Amino acid sequence: MFVGKMDTLAEDAKNLAEAVKTSLVYLKSHDFTKMEDGSYKIAKGITANLQRYTTRPAEECKPERHERFADIQYVVEGEEKLGWCPVSPELQVAVPYNKEKDILFYEKLVPESDITLRPGFFAVLYPEDVHRPQTAITAPAKVTKVVVKISMDCL
């Protein structure tokens, strides 16, 4: 996992893969508050998914992982807690891997670490990063977020 902020993008992104840099430049150059929810193609193998939702208590949010795509989770408005842990044998599968949707859910994060994503912050998550998005910090709150899906073929 890599965490950064759009204000320091030039410095934060200098050692990242080109597909990640391209995605971050796209995120920085668009006003998502004026765009409709939905999918937006950035480049071959890279799609931005704009979504608005209300965060939920941690116990309602299952940790997840992907195999074929890396995620960039970028908060535009609001804030949420993003739980994280590395893949390990201690994790218990809650819902087996769905190849079509490229997602696997776990019972809980072991060990658990949390970061707070606020407007302008992003997290780059690779297949070895188990993460629990959409988690409320103290109480449910409205969030506007873009999740960029980058095919591992691009990395």
GROMACS elastic network, one bead per residue, 0.5 to 0.9 nm:
[ bonds ]
;  ai    aj funct       b0    kb
    1    84     6  0.85654   500
    1    86     6  0.88407   500
    1   123     6  0.67266   500
    1   124     6  0.54648   500
    1   126     6  0.64329   500
    1   128     6  0.84801   500
    1   129     6  0.63066   500
    2   122     6  0.83095   500
    2   123     6  0.55993   500
    2   125     6  0.67929   500
    2   126     6  0.89426   500
    3    12     6  0.85702   500
    3   115     6  0.89653   500
    3   121     6  0.74190   500
    3   122     6  0.57683   500
    3   124     6  0.62840   500
    3   125     6  0.88047   500
    4     7     6  0.87454   500
    4     8     6  0.74571   500
    4     9     6  0.71881   500
    4    12     6  0.61464   500
    4    13     6  0.81779   500
    4   120     6  0.85932   500
    4   121     6  0.58264   500
    4   122     6  0.54546   500
    4   123     6  0.64605   500
    4   124     6  0.83821   500
    5     8     6  0.56211   500
    5     9     6  0.61486   500
    5    12     6  0.75527   500
    5   119     6  0.87860   500
    5   120     6  0.56125   500
    5   122     6  0.60616   500
    5   123     6  0.87743   500
    6    10     6  0.83654   500
    6    12     6  0.85083   500
    6    24     6  0.80785   500
    6    27     6  0.86647   500
    6    28     6  0.66057   500
    6   120     6  0.52942   500
    6   121     6  0.63046   500
    6   122     6  0.76433   500
    7    10     6  0.82994   500
    7   120     6  0.72921   500
    7   121     6  0.86908   500
    8    11     6  0.56785   500
    8    12     6  0.59489   500
    8    13     6  0.84817   500
    9    13     6  0.56638   500
    9    14     6  0.82052   500
    9    24     6  0.78811   500
    9    25     6  0.84202   500
    9    28     6  0.87068   500
   10    13     6  0.57141   500
   10    14     6  0.63198   500
   11    14     6  0.56752   500
   11    15     6  0.86422   500
   12    15     6  0.76329   500
   12    16     6  0.82530   500
   13    16     6  0.52607   500
   13    17     6  0.83532   500
   13    20     6  0.80481   500
   13    21     6  0.62127   500
   13    24     6  0.81888   500
   14    17     6  0.85828   500
   14    21     6  0.80124   500
   15    18     6  0.89799   500
   16    19     6  0.82789   500
   16    20     6  0.62896   500
   16    21     6  0.64361   500
   17    20     6  0.53305   500
   17    21     6  0.63537   500
   17    22     6  0.87327   500
   17   154     6  0.87729   500
   17   155     6  0.64277   500
   18    22     6  0.60055   500
   18    23     6  0.84890   500
   18   154     6  0.84909   500
   18   155     6  0.77762   500
   19    22     6  0.51197   500
   19    23     6  0.62064   500
   19    24     6  0.86909   500
   19    43     6  0.86609   500
   19    46     6  0.77829   500
   19   150     6  0.72975   500
   19   154     6  0.61939   500
   19   155     6  0.64843   500
   20    23     6  0.50658   500
   20    24     6  0.61734   500
   20    25     6  0.86442   500
   20    72     6  0.80819   500
   20   124     6  0.81405   500
   20   150     6  0.76841   500
   20   155     6  0.81073   500
   21    24     6  0.50912   500
   21    25     6  0.61425   500
   21    26     6  0.85493   500
   22    25     6  0.52503   500
   22    26     6  0.62624   500
   22    27     6  0.87573   500
   22    42     6  0.81667   500
   22    43     6  0.85054   500
   23    26     6  0.50571   500
   23    27     6  0.62517   500
   23    28     6  0.87096   500
   23    42     6  0.70365   500
   23    43     6  0.86110   500
   23    46     6  0.75702   500
   23    47     6  0.85987   500
   23    48     6  0.82019   500
   23    72     6  0.81458   500
   23   148     6  0.71712   500
   23   150     6  0.83766   500
   24    28     6  0.61482   500
   24    29     6  0.85770   500
   24    72     6  0.82971   500
   24   122     6  0.87806   500
   25    28     6  0.51052   500
   25    29     6  0.61172   500
   25    30     6  0.88778   500
   26    29     6  0.52241   500
   26    30     6  0.64833   500
   26    42     6  0.72597   500
   26    48     6  0.89763   500
   27    30     6  0.57735   500
   27    31     6  0.83184   500
   27    32     6  0.84350   500
   27    48     6  0.84846   500
   27    74     6  0.78377   500
   27   146     6  0.80564   500
   27   148     6  0.88165   500
   28    31     6  0.80763   500
   28   120     6  0.84952   500
   30    33     6  0.88467   500
   30    34     6  0.89474   500
   30    35     6  0.87992   500
   31    34     6  0.59199   500
   31    35     6  0.70917   500
   31    76     6  0.87295   500
   32    36     6  0.78241   500
   32    37     6  0.87574   500
   32    50     6  0.75277   500
   32    76     6  0.70724   500
   32   144     6  0.82247   500
   32   145     6  0.85283   500
   32   146     6  0.81786   500
   33    36     6  0.81757   500
   33    76     6  0.75174   500
   33    77     6  0.80684   500
   33   144     6  0.78305   500
   35    38     6  0.87362   500
   35    50     6  0.82078   500
   36    50     6  0.74590   500
   36    51     6  0.84573   500
   37    49     6  0.73900   500
   37    51     6  0.51370   500
   37    52     6  0.70320   500
   38    48     6  0.81773   500
   38    49     6  0.55644   500
   38    50     6  0.52517   500
   38    51     6  0.67503   500
   39    47     6  0.65345   500
   39    48     6  0.55990   500
   39    50     6  0.63659   500
   39    51     6  0.89801   500
   40    46     6  0.88397   500
   40    47     6  0.56129   500
   40    48     6  0.50164   500
   40    49     6  0.63267   500
   40    50     6  0.79306   500
   41    44     6  0.76183   500
   41    45     6  0.83344   500
   41    46     6  0.62877   500
   41    48     6  0.62324   500
   41    49     6  0.87816   500
   42    45     6  0.81901   500
   42    46     6  0.54735   500
   42    47     6  0.54218   500
   42    48     6  0.66981   500
   42   148     6  0.88723   500
   43    46     6  0.51439   500
   43    47     6  0.71068   500
   44    47     6  0.81601   500
   44   151     6  0.87471   500
   44   154     6  0.82925   500
   45   149     6  0.79054   500
   45   150     6  0.59426   500
   45   151     6  0.51233   500
   45   152     6  0.83962   500
   45   153     6  0.76132   500
   45   154     6  0.65838   500
   46   148     6  0.69128   500
   46   149     6  0.56514   500
   46   151     6  0.63720   500
   46   154     6  0.80988   500
   47   147     6  0.83065   500
   47   148     6  0.55427   500
   47   149     6  0.53213   500
   47   150     6  0.68054   500
   47   151     6  0.89579   500
   48    72     6  0.88834   500
   48   146     6  0.62931   500
   48   147     6  0.57656   500
   48   149     6  0.63622   500
   48   150     6  0.88416   500
   49   145     6  0.82065   500
   49   146     6  0.53631   500
   49   147     6  0.51377   500
   49   148     6  0.60328   500
   49   149     6  0.77898   500
   50   144     6  0.74488   500
   50   145     6  0.59632   500
   50   147     6  0.66103   500
   50   148     6  0.85842   500
   51   143     6  0.82106   500
   51   144     6  0.59051   500
   51   145     6  0.55368   500
   51   146     6  0.62305   500
   51   147     6  0.80241   500
   52   142     6  0.72128   500
   52   143     6  0.56478   500
   52   145     6  0.63921   500
   52   146     6  0.87732   500
   53   134     6  0.81314   500
   53   141     6  0.82386   500
   53   142     6  0.57435   500
   53   143     6  0.55630   500
   53   144     6  0.67884   500
   53   145     6  0.84325   500
   54   134     6  0.75953   500
   54   135     6  0.89011   500
   54   136     6  0.81959   500
   54   140     6  0.60202   500
   54   141     6  0.51823   500
   54   143     6  0.60007   500
   54   144     6  0.88738   500
   55    79     6  0.85625   500
   55    80     6  0.67628   500
   55    81     6  0.87790   500
   55   133     6  0.86265   500
   55   135     6  0.51752   500
   55   137     6  0.82299   500
   55   139     6  0.79315   500
   55   141     6  0.53583   500
   55   142     6  0.64263   500
   55   143     6  0.70132   500
   56    59     6  0.81838   500
   56    60     6  0.63366   500
   56    61     6  0.69301   500
   56   134     6  0.63935   500
   56   135     6  0.51044   500
   56   137     6  0.86595   500
   56   139     6  0.76611   500
   56   140     6  0.54153   500
   56   141     6  0.79558   500
   57    60     6  0.55629   500
   57    61     6  0.69408   500
   57   134     6  0.86287   500
   57   135     6  0.57721   500
   57   136     6  0.54264   500
   57   137     6  0.80439   500
   57   138     6  0.82512   500
   57   139     6  0.75317   500
   57   140     6  0.71719   500
   58    61     6  0.51951   500
   58    62     6  0.78191   500
   58    81     6  0.87682   500
   58    83     6  0.87259   500
   58   132     6  0.80867   500
   58   133     6  0.89953   500
   58   134     6  0.83822   500
   58   135     6  0.53519   500
   58   136     6  0.69043   500
   58   137     6  0.88098   500
   59    62     6  0.73378   500
   59   108     6  0.87781   500
   59   135     6  0.87937   500
   60   135     6  0.82698   500
   61   132     6  0.63693   500
   61   133     6  0.71990   500
   61   134     6  0.70596   500
   61   135     6  0.65467   500
   62    94     6  0.81918   500
   62   105     6  0.61104   500
   62   106     6  0.62262   500
   62   107     6  0.63905   500
   62   108     6  0.68332   500
   62   109     6  0.88523   500
   62   131     6  0.85426   500
   62   132     6  0.60994   500
   62   133     6  0.83711   500
   63    83     6  0.76471   500
   63    84     6  0.80220   500
   63   104     6  0.84029   500
   63   105     6  0.56208   500
   63   106     6  0.52514   500
   63   107     6  0.68521   500
   63   108     6  0.60748   500
   63   109     6  0.64958   500
   63   130     6  0.62902   500
   63   131     6  0.51690   500
   63   133     6  0.75512   500
   64   103     6  0.65623   500
   64   104     6  0.55069   500
   64   106     6  0.61003   500
   64   129     6  0.86124   500
   64   130     6  0.55097   500
   64   131     6  0.54092   500
   64   132     6  0.61322   500
   64   133     6  0.84348   500
   65    87     6  0.85394   500
   65    97     6  0.87802   500
   65   102     6  0.81927   500
   65   103     6  0.57468   500
   65   104     6  0.53733   500
   65   105     6  0.66134   500
   65   106     6  0.82432   500
   65   126     6  0.84684   500
   65   127     6  0.62532   500
   65   128     6  0.74761   500
   65   129     6  0.65607   500
   65   131     6  0.65190   500
   65   132     6  0.88530   500
   66    69     6  0.59842   500
   66    70     6  0.71054   500
   66    71     6  0.84585   500
   66    97     6  0.84390   500
   66   101     6  0.88576   500
   66   102     6  0.54483   500
   66   104     6  0.64944   500
   66   126     6  0.77246   500
   66   127     6  0.52071   500
   66   128     6  0.81265   500
   66   129     6  0.83158   500
   66   130     6  0.81209   500
   67    70     6  0.78606   500
   67    97     6  0.89070   500
   67    99     6  0.85930   500
   67   102     6  0.63027   500
   67   103     6  0.73500   500
   67   104     6  0.85894   500
   67   126     6  0.82730   500
   67   127     6  0.50613   500
   67   128     6  0.81474   500
   67   152     6  0.82064   500
   68    99     6  0.87846   500
   68   102     6  0.64674   500
   68   127     6  0.73054   500
   68   150     6  0.83905   500
   68   151     6  0.59796   500
   68   152     6  0.55706   500
   68   153     6  0.80754   500
   69   102     6  0.75258   500
   69   126     6  0.73305   500
   69   127     6  0.69130   500
   69   149     6  0.58488   500
   69   150     6  0.51861   500
   69   152     6  0.52525   500
   69   153     6  0.84666   500
   70   124     6  0.72447   500
   70   125     6  0.56028   500
   70   127     6  0.61319   500
   70   148     6  0.80243   500
   70   149     6  0.58265   500
   70   150     6  0.50991   500
   70   151     6  0.64775   500
   70   152     6  0.64860   500
   70   155     6  0.87944   500
   71   123     6  0.78715   500
   71   124     6  0.57613   500
   71   125     6  0.50361   500
   71   126     6  0.65799   500
   71   127     6  0.86226   500
   71   147     6  0.63214   500
   71   148     6  0.54834   500
   71   150     6  0.63386   500
   72   122     6  0.65312   500
   72   123     6  0.55195   500
   72   125     6  0.61915   500
   72   126     6  0.88596   500
   72   146     6  0.78730   500
   72   147     6  0.54989   500
   72   149     6  0.67649   500
   72   150     6  0.80322   500
   73   117     6  0.86385   500
   73   121     6  0.83949   500
   73   122     6  0.53978   500
   73   123     6  0.52526   500
   73   124     6  0.65881   500
   73   125     6  0.79054   500
   73   133     6  0.85810   500
   73   145     6  0.70625   500
   73   146     6  0.60564   500
   73   148     6  0.65891   500
   74   117     6  0.76988   500
   74   118     6  0.84902   500
   74   119     6  0.77139   500
   74   120     6  0.69750   500
   74   121     6  0.59849   500
   74   123     6  0.67114   500
   74   124     6  0.88476   500
   74   144     6  0.87905   500
   74   145     6  0.55959   500
   74   146     6  0.51937   500
   74   147     6  0.62621   500
   74   148     6  0.80882   500
   75    78     6  0.70980   500
   75    79     6  0.69264   500
   75    80     6  0.82238   500
   75   117     6  0.62842   500
   75   118     6  0.58373   500
   75   120     6  0.61372   500
   75   121     6  0.61092   500
   75   122     6  0.66141   500
   75   143     6  0.73063   500
   75   144     6  0.62018   500
   75   146     6  0.64859   500
   75   147     6  0.86880   500
   76    79     6  0.85815   500
   76   118     6  0.75540   500
   76   120     6  0.62052   500
   76   121     6  0.81917   500
   76   143     6  0.75125   500
   76   144     6  0.53239   500
   76   145     6  0.53591   500
   76   146     6  0.72955   500
   77   118     6  0.72619   500
   77   119     6  0.52959   500
   77   120     6  0.84290   500
   77   142     6  0.78831   500
   77   143     6  0.54381   500
   77   145     6  0.69986   500
   78   117     6  0.85630   500
   78   118     6  0.63263   500
   78   119     6  0.64932   500
   78   141     6  0.69727   500
   78   142     6  0.59706   500
   78   144     6  0.65665   500
   78   145     6  0.85531   500
   79   116     6  0.69298   500
   79   117     6  0.55502   500
   79   119     6  0.68537   500
   79   134     6  0.89701   500
   79   136     6  0.79745   500
   79   137     6  0.76532   500
   79   141     6  0.74920   500
   79   142     6  0.79158   500
   79   143     6  0.62543   500
   79   144     6  0.86368   500
   80   115     6  0.84808   500
   80   116     6  0.57654   500
   80   117     6  0.54675   500
   80   118     6  0.68882   500
   80   133     6  0.75490   500
   80   134     6  0.60143   500
   80   135     6  0.55775   500
   80   136     6  0.54690   500
   80   137     6  0.58100   500
   80   141     6  0.79958   500
   80   143     6  0.74902   500
   81   114     6  0.63889   500
   81   115     6  0.57554   500
   81   117     6  0.62111   500
   81   118     6  0.89368   500
   81   132     6  0.82042   500
   81   133     6  0.68391   500
   81   134     6  0.68449   500
   81   135     6  0.50483   500
   81   136     6  0.60355   500
   81   137     6  0.55471   500
   82   113     6  0.84203   500
   82   114     6  0.55696   500
   82   115     6  0.53718   500
   82   116     6  0.61229   500
   82   117     6  0.68665   500
   82   123     6  0.88705   500
   82   131     6  0.66971   500
   82   132     6  0.55781   500
   82   134     6  0.69730   500
   82   135     6  0.64538   500
   83   109     6  0.74797   500
   83   112     6  0.65761   500
   83   113     6  0.57044   500
   83   115     6  0.65766   500
   83   116     6  0.87479   500
   83   130     6  0.81895   500
   83   131     6  0.53674   500
   83   133     6  0.65908   500
   83   135     6  0.78671   500
   84   109     6  0.67521   500
   84   110     6  0.86874   500
   84   111     6  0.82867   500
   84   112     6  0.59520   500
   84   113     6  0.52046   500
   84   114     6  0.59751   500
   84   115     6  0.79851   500
   84   129     6  0.68482   500
   84   130     6  0.56488   500
   84   132     6  0.63748   500
   84   133     6  0.88358   500
   85    88     6  0.84543   500
   85   109     6  0.59245   500
   85   110     6  0.63100   500
   85   111     6  0.60054   500
   85   112     6  0.56122   500
   85   113     6  0.62608   500
   85   114     6  0.87466   500
   85   128     6  0.87235   500
   85   129     6  0.62121   500
   85   130     6  0.53593   500
   85   131     6  0.66385   500
   86   109     6  0.85857   500
   86   110     6  0.81065   500
   86   111     6  0.81896   500
   86   128     6  0.58565   500
   86   129     6  0.50087   500
   86   130     6  0.57515   500
   86   131     6  0.85929   500
   87    90     6  0.83990   500
   87    91     6  0.73121   500
   87   110     6  0.86945   500
   87   127     6  0.84650   500
   87   128     6  0.53378   500
   87   129     6  0.62202   500
   87   130     6  0.60836   500
   88    91     6  0.59137   500
   88   110     6  0.79008   500
   88   128     6  0.88624   500
   89    92     6  0.79128   500
   90   110     6  0.65997   500
   90   111     6  0.87904   500
   91   106     6  0.66027   500
   91   107     6  0.73536   500
   91   108     6  0.70490   500
   91   109     6  0.68759   500
   91   110     6  0.61628   500
   91   111     6  0.89961   500
   92   105     6  0.88207   500
   92   106     6  0.55967   500
   92   107     6  0.56596   500
   92   108     6  0.73144   500
   92   109     6  0.89132   500
   93    96     6  0.63310   500
   93    97     6  0.88124   500
   93   104     6  0.75466   500
   93   105     6  0.60822   500
   93   107     6  0.60143   500
   93   108     6  0.87145   500
   94   104     6  0.79913   500
   94   105     6  0.54036   500
   94   107     6  0.50295   500
   94   108     6  0.86413   500
   95    98     6  0.83441   500
   95   103     6  0.88455   500
   95   104     6  0.60319   500
   95   106     6  0.66796   500
   95   107     6  0.84390   500
   96   103     6  0.81940   500
   96   104     6  0.54814   500
   96   105     6  0.67048   500
   96   106     6  0.84862   500
   97   100     6  0.89863   500
   97   101     6  0.85043   500
   97   102     6  0.69694   500
   97   103     6  0.55425   500
   97   105     6  0.73527   500
   98   101     6  0.55125   500
   98   102     6  0.55470   500
   98   103     6  0.54278   500
   98   104     6  0.63362   500
   99   103     6  0.69378   500
   99   104     6  0.87538   500
  100   103     6  0.82111   500
  101   104     6  0.88938   500
  105   108     6  0.88353   500
  105   130     6  0.88550   500
  106   109     6  0.74087   500
  106   130     6  0.84392   500
  108   111     6  0.87512   500
  108   112     6  0.81750   500
  108   132     6  0.87723   500
  109   113     6  0.81034   500
  109   130     6  0.74397   500
  109   131     6  0.78107   500
  109   132     6  0.80747   500
  110   113     6  0.86733   500
  114   132     6  0.89965   500
  116   121     6  0.87190   500
  116   137     6  0.78357   500
  117   120     6  0.81258   500
  117   121     6  0.56102   500
  117   122     6  0.68118   500
  117   123     6  0.80196   500
  118   121     6  0.55707   500
  118   122     6  0.83353   500
  119   122     6  0.85233   500
  119   144     6  0.89246   500
  119   145     6  0.88463   500
  125   128     6  0.78706   500
  125   129     6  0.56538   500
  125   130     6  0.80992   500
  125   131     6  0.79448   500
  126   129     6  0.53538   500
  126   130     6  0.84663   500
  126   152     6  0.86845   500
  127   130     6  0.75329   500
  127   152     6  0.87287   500
  132   135     6  0.70634   500
  134   143     6  0.83531   500
  135   140     6  0.80974   500
  136   139     6  0.55582   500
  136   140     6  0.51258   500
  136   141     6  0.66548   500
  137   140     6  0.74999   500
  137   141     6  0.83851   500
  138   141     6  0.87785   500
  150   153     6  0.82173   500
  150   154     6  0.68033   500
  150   155     6  0.78488   500
  151   154     6  0.54763   500
  151   155     6  0.71745   500
  152   155     6  0.50757   500
